[in-house]
Amino acid sequence: MIRTAQPKDLEACLGFLMDFAAASKLDYSQWQKSDLDNARKILFNLMRNEYLKVAIDIDQVVGMIGAHREQDPWLCNRTRIRELFWWVKPAY
């Protein structure tokens, strides 16, 4: 099942965000407490005001996708969604 993320999903989403970062080519190996706090704020904002969806399998969050709205560069009177990240547990 796919649904909008809820506050109870925040820590699972944070873990997925860290997994996503670790899989990138950038060095995200040293998360500080302030980095985690900021990431939580951003995830919560996406949840409340933008686009944060989670995939659920038997009451367990197994994936997520986050996006935000932005002005379309070609059609200035339109808004589009830009994907920021997605992650699904490798077992899925």
Rosetta blueprint (number, residue, H / E / L):
1 M L
2 I E
3 R E
4 T E
5 A L
6 Q L
7 P H
8 K H
9 D H
10 L H
11 E H
12 A H
13 C H
14 L H
15 G H
16 F H
17 L H
18 M H
19 D H
20 F H
21 A H
22 A H
23 A H
24 S L
25 K L
26 L L
27 D L
28 Y L
29 S L
30 Q L
31 W L
32 Q L
33 K H
34 S H
35 D H
36 L H
37 D H
38 N H
39 A H
40 R H
41 K H
42 I H
43 L H
44 F H
45 N H
46 L H
47 M H
48 R H
49 N H
50 E L
51 Y E
52 L E
53 K E
54 V E
55 A E
56 I E
57 D E
58 I L
59 D L
60 Q E
61 V E
62 V E
63 G E
64 M E
65 I E
66 G E
67 A E
68 H E
69 R E
70 E E
71 Q E
72 D L
73 P L
74 W L
75 L L
76 C L
77 N L
78 R L
79 T E
80 R E
81 I E
82 R E
83 E E
84 L E
85 F E
86 W E
87 W E
88 V E
89 K L
90 P L
91 A L
92 Y L
